Amino acid sequence: MIGRYGPDQLNLTLFLLFLVLALAATLTGFFALTIVSYVPFFVSVFRMLSRNIKARRRENDRFLTVITPLKTRVKRRFTALREIKTHKYFACPGCKKSLRVPRGKGRLQITCPKCGLRFMRNSGK
């Protein structure tokens, strides 16, 4: 493996895509899906064994610039769902920043830390 690119986040994602497609092909018995499932696998192996490290790094960087905001958004949603009993989320009317306040405090005056706007909201039960 000396001089080869090796694994990265894009390779891991391609390999997971291969596993999902292969499992779906096995469960459905759809032969064409079996053939399609090998494409991400071969691309992943090609990338790992590649000697063109700069090109593979650029590909991974482009992938990360697309996937990182999506991962952050999904992570925030799961956190909000996990805290739904203890906190309530509001969007600031001025800058649309998401603000978290504790539940059960009645009517609150909320001050946005980003833009400084003050507004009233009910924190619920």
N, C-alpha and C positions, 0 to 999 in steps of 0.2 A: 504493500500500500504506500510505499515511499513515493512521493511526487503525485499522488492521487488526491482528489478532492475530499472524498469521504462523506459521511452522513451530515445532514443539516435539517432544519425545520421543514423545508420544502420536500426533501426526500421522505421524511417521516409522514408527512401528509399524503404524498403519493402512495406510499406503502399502505397506509390506512385505507385510502380509497380503493386500492387493489383488493384488500381483504373484504371490504364491504361489498364491492361488486362481485367478487368470487362467491361470497356467502349468498348473495341474492341470486346468482346464477345457479348455485347448487340447490337452493330452496325452490326456485321456480322451474328448473330444468330447461331453461332457455339457453340453447347452445351459443347463440350469437353474443349473448351477454358474457359468456365464458371467454370468448375471444377478445371482447372489448376490455375485460377486466385485466388482461395481461399487458395492455398498453401502459398504464401507470407504473406497473412493476418494472417493465423494461426501461422506461424513462428514468426511474429511480436508480436502477443498477447502472445505467449509462452515466448518470450524473455522478454517482459515487466513484466510479472507476475513471472518470475524466481527468485528463492532465491539464485542461484549460481552467485553472483555478479562478482566474479573474472573471471569466464569463459565468461560471457557476455561482460565484459570490454575488455578481450583479443580479442574476436570476433570483437568488434567495433574498436579496435586499428588496427587490421589487415585490416579491411575494409578501414579505413582512410589512411593507408599507401599506399593502391592501388589507392584510388579515389582522394586523394589530388593532386598528380602530374597531373592527367587527368584534374581536375578542373582548375588548374593553367594554363595548356596549352590552354584550351578552353577560359579562361578569357583573356589571352594574344592575342589570335586570334581576339576576339571581340573588344578589345581595338585597335588593328591594323586596323581593318575594320572601326571603328568609326573615327580614325584619318587619314584615307587614303587621304583626301584632304589637310591636313596641314603638314603631316610628311611622310617620306619614311624610310623603314627599310632595313638595310643591314646586312649580316652575316660577321663577321670578318674572313678573310682568315686564320688567325693563330689559333684561339681558337673556332671559330664558334659561338661566343656570338652575340646575336641580338643587333644591334645598331640603334638608332632612330636619324634621322637628319631632319631639317625643309626643306620643299619643296621650290623650287624657288630660291635657293641660287647659282645655277650654279654648276661648278665643285668645289668640296670640298676635302680638305685633312682631313681624318677622323683618329683620334687616338683612338685605343681601350683602354678603361680604365682597362681592365682585364690583357691583355698581353703586352700593350704598342706598338703594331704594328701600323705603319702609312701606309695608303693606300688612293688612290684617287678614288672618285666616283662622278657621276653626280647626283645632287639632283632633277633634273627634273623641270617641270613647276609648 
